[in-house]
């Protein structure tokens, strides 16, 4: 789904899973500074939007999600995961309930599989699940923004800013009133700085929540059963995850960023050393320079000197070993 905001001056389209919105509008660092200062907005209209209505919506979702949502207060934002039977992450949902409907935005292209799964679990519960991506566009306002929110628009407010579920037909008119538009690369740079994992970027087919620090923010440890809970409880009570998320400060003298998937090795072992992890997201930050998120083996020493391919990297702990 191509955003109409790609027609704005300077818009350069994003690629890959984020295709359909602008990567930037001509000045990446200016756009980052705008977000950091609480101005502008980010077009996230490529993300999927799913709604759940009905009297049983919260109690039903409580049985399926990793988060405690049976008593979720109206207007309170939360995030949750859906796990496989083996505890691997399959979906990440960013939720808010407006009093009659639970709204969630999800990674681009995942809404179809999510709706199909939810439909298969309805049984006799009084719920209706719908893919609303064609009708609603997600717009992000950064923390500190004083931009006006149109009346009637559902808002998901977090420490990082506000996510608006805006009628898609109103996206262009909203942009005219609420500029400047900020590209997705600026949003991603701040996400990396904030150590926030993203499904499909920091996850692979075997990722469990403990590896990414999603315990507490997206996984509630004192709620009832849900698919994959046995793995979560076992790791929490008896062991450690095999990998851990780290924040990397990369050598700023390098021209190119190591892309996602770049193998990480111990610098002391040389270029033929064993692989101990891989880059998940790398960005250029307006203050920190080149930085990245990465997954490394849990037992990698905290003071170890690392290299991502040939780029020197110093790690900062996100998930404790």
N, C-alpha and C positions, 0 to 999 in steps of 0.2 A: 504494500500500500504506500504510494508515493505522497509525501506531505506537500500541500500547496505552498508551504513556507520555503521550499527549495527554489521558488521564484524570487526570493528576496535578494537584494544586491549582495554579491560576494559569496553566495552560498556554494559550498563544495560538498557534494554528496558523500555520505558515509558508505562504507563497503561492508561486505560480509553479512552477518546476522543483523547489523544495524542499518542495512540498506533501506532507503526510503526517507531518511531525515538528513539534516545537514551535519557533516563532521565539524565544519567551522564556517564562519562568514568572513574570512579574510585575515583575521588577526587573532591567533590562538591565545597568546599571552594576555592581550587586552581582554578577551572574553573570560579567561580564567580569573583575572583580577576583578572583573565585574561580578562574577558569581561569588567570589570570596568576600566582596564588599556588600553583598546582599542586593545587587541590582540585576536587572535582566530576567530572562526566563529561558528554559530549555525545552525544545520541542521533542517530546518522547512519544509522539503519536504513532510510532511504529510498534510500540509495545501492545501486547494483548490485554483486553479488558474482559473480565468475567464477572457476572453478577449471580447472586444466590438470594432468592426471595422465599417467603413462606414462614409459617409460625415456628417450624422446627429448624430453621437455618443454622442457628448458633449451636444448638445441642447436637445437631447432625454433623456439622463441620468439626466439632470438638472430638468426635470419634475418629476422624480421618486425618487430622492435622497434628503436627508435632507441638503446636502451641495451645495454651489453655484459652479457649474462646467461648465457653458456654455462658459466661457472664460478662462478655466483652461490653464495656460501656459504649453507648452511642457516641460516635465521634472520635473514639480513641484508636489511634493507629497501632497496628502490630504487624509482624511478619511471621510466616510459618512455612514449613516444608511438608512435602509428601515424600515418604521414603518407600523404597522397595522392601520386600519381605526380609532382605538381608541387611537393611539399614542404609542402603546407598541412596543418595539424594536424587529424586526424579523431578520434582517441581519446587519452585520457590514462589510464594505468594506474598504480595504486599497489600494488606487488608485494612478496611475500615467499614464499620456498620453505621448506616445513617438513621437507624431506627426502624426501617422496614426492609432494607436490602443490605447485604454484604457486597461490597465492591472490592475487586482485587485487580491489580495489574501484574502482569507476568512477562517473562522474556518473549521477545518477538518470535512468532511461529509456534509457541508451545501451547497456546490456548485451546487448540483443537483437541490435542491429546488430553489436556487437563479436563475439559468439558466431558469428553468421552468417559474418562475414568470416574468423574463425579456422577455422571448419569448411571453408570453401572452399579453404583453404590447407593442409589436412592431407596430401593426397596419400598417400604410403606411410609416413609417419612414425608411430611408435608413440606416439600421444597421444590423449587423450580430453578434450574440452572440454565444460564444463557451466555453465549458468546456475544459480547456487546462491542466488539472491536470496530465494527462498521459504523457504529453510532457515536462512540465516545473516543476522544483522544486524550492521552495523558500529557499534561504540561507541568513542568517543575519550576517552582519559585524557590530561590535559595534562602537559607536561614537569614533573618534580618530584613527580608524584603517587605516593603510597605505597599506593594502593588495591590490594587483592588481585585477582589474575587467576585465575579458576577453572581448575582443573586440566584440561589437555587443550585449552584454547582457544588457537588460533593468534594470535600477537601480531606486529604489525609496528611495530617501535620506531624512531623518528626523533628528531632534535633537538627537534621540536616536541611530542612526546608519543608515546603508544602507541595504535595502532589495533587493536582486538580484533575478531576474526571470531567473534562469539558466536552459539551456536545460538539461532535466533529465539524458540523456545519458552521460553528462559531469560531473555528481556529484562526482563520485569517483576520476577522474583525478584532479578535482578542489581541493578536500580534500587533496590529496597528496601534492599539491603545497602551500596550504593556511592554514595548521594546526597552532596550535593544535585545534582539534575539541572540542567544548564545549557543554555540555548537556542541555536539555530543562529546568531542574530544576534551573540551574544558570540563564538562561534567565528569567524564571518566578520570581526568587528572585529579580532581578533588576526591573522587571515590577511592582512588588508590591511596592518596594522602591519608584518608580517613580509615584505611585498612578494611574497607567493606567488600566482602566477597560477592561475586556475581555468578549466577548459574550459567554453566557453559563456558565460563572464562576461568574461574578458580576451581571448577569441578570437572571431573571426568566420570567414567562409568563406575568407578569404585570409591568415590569420595563419600566419607561419612561426616556428619555435622561437627564432631569434635575437632577435625583437622582444620576447620576454617574459623573456629571461634563462634559458631552459630549457637552454641549452648547458652541459654539465657535470653538471647535476643530473638531466636526463632524456634528454640526447643525448650519446652517447659518440663522440668524433671520430676514434678510432683503430680502430673495428671494421669488419667487412666490410660487404658491400652489404645494403641494405634499400630498400624503396620510398621514394622521395623523397630519397635520400641525395645525389643530384647537386645538388639545390638547396641543401642544407645545406653541402656542400663548396664550392660556388661562392660563396656568401655569405661563408663563413668565410675563404676564400683570396683572393677577388678583389674583394669589395665590402662594402657595408653594408646592413642591412635598411632598408626604407623607413620604418618606424615604430619607436618605442621606448616601453617601459613607463615611466611616471613615477608617483611618489607625490605626491599633492597635499595641502597644508594649505589648508583652505577657510576662508573668512570665517566666524567663529563667531557673528557678529551675525545671520546669516540664520536664519529659523525653519525653512525646509525645506531638505533636502539635495537637490542636483541628482541626479536619478535616472540610472541607466545609460542611455547613449545621448545624454546632454546634450552639445551641441556646445561645443567649447572654441575660443576665439579669443584673439588677442593683445589685451591691454587697451588698448594704445596705438592700435589701429585702430578702436576703438569698436564699437558693436553691429552695424554692417554690415560688419565686417571679415571676412576670409576664415576659413573653418573650418580649424583646424590639428590637430584631434584630437577625442576624445570620452571622456566618463567611462565606465568599465567597471563599477566597484563603488564605492559611497559608503556610509560608515558613521559612526556617532558613537562615538568611542573614549573610554573612561573617563578617560584622562589627556591625550590629544592633542586632544580635541575632534572637530569634523567633519573627516574625512580621506577620501581616495579614491585609487583606482588609475585610471589613464587611459592611453590610447594617443595619442601625438602624433607628428607628423612628425619624422623624425630630425634635421633641420636647425634645429628650433626652438631659439633661443639658451637656454643654461642659466639665464641671469639674466632671461629675459623674464617680464614680468608677464602673467598669464593671467586669463581669466574663463571660468567654466563657466555659460553663459547669462548671468545677471547677478551670479553669485557670484564674488568675487575669489578667486584661487587662486595659491599659490606652489608651484613644483615642486621636488621632491627627486629626484635622479638614481637610477634603478634600473638601467636599461640605458644604458651609455655611448653617446653619439652617434657 
